[in-house]
Amino acid sequence: MNWEYKTVKVSARGGFMGGKFDEKILDAKLNERGEQRWELVSAFATHLGYGQSRDVVAILKREKR
């Protein structure tokens, strides 16, 4: 099988330097991609420090057509 990959990034918002993450935004993006046959492979957060997230990054894959 051959695969193609896509990266989806959702930025944290709120506060002086961000840090608040709304999972509903990520859910909507993943569900939209799921309808396009993308499958979640991995997800991770990038950090500003002191426990605050800057971005959540999701890696998706689907079979190449």
N, C-alpha and C positions, 0 to 999 in steps of 0.2 A: 504494500500500500504506500501511496505517496500522500503526505500531509501538507497542509498550508496552515500558517499560524497567524494570530492576530493578538495585539496587545490592547487592552482597555484600561484607561487610567481615570480614576475619580479623585478629585482633589478634596481635601478636608477644608471646611469653611468655619467661619465664626471666630470670635476672640481676636486678639491683637495680631497673632501670627498664624491663625488657622487652628487646626487641632481637633475640631469636632467633625465627626464623620457621620453622614446620613446613609445608612445601609439601604434605604429605599431607592436611592439613586442607583447604587450598584445593582440591586435586584432588577430594576427596570432595564438597565443596560444588558445584564446577563440574560434575562428572559427574551429580550429583543434578539440578541445574537443566537440564543438557543433555537428560536423559530427559524433561523437561517442555517441551522444544523451545526453551529459551533458548539464545542464541548469545552468546559473549564478544565484546564490541566493543573494550574497552580495560581495562587494569589498571595500577595505579600504587601506589607505597608512600608513606606519609607518614613523616616522619623526626623522631626525637627530637633528633638531633644526633650528632656524632662517629661517623657511619656506622651508627647503630642505627635500625632501623625501628620505628615505633609500630603501624601497621596496613597491611595490603595491601587495596586497594579494587578490586573488579572491577565493571565496568559491562556488563550483558547486555541483549539485546533479543530480542523475538520478534514475529511478526506478530500483530496484534490480531485476535481472532476475532469 
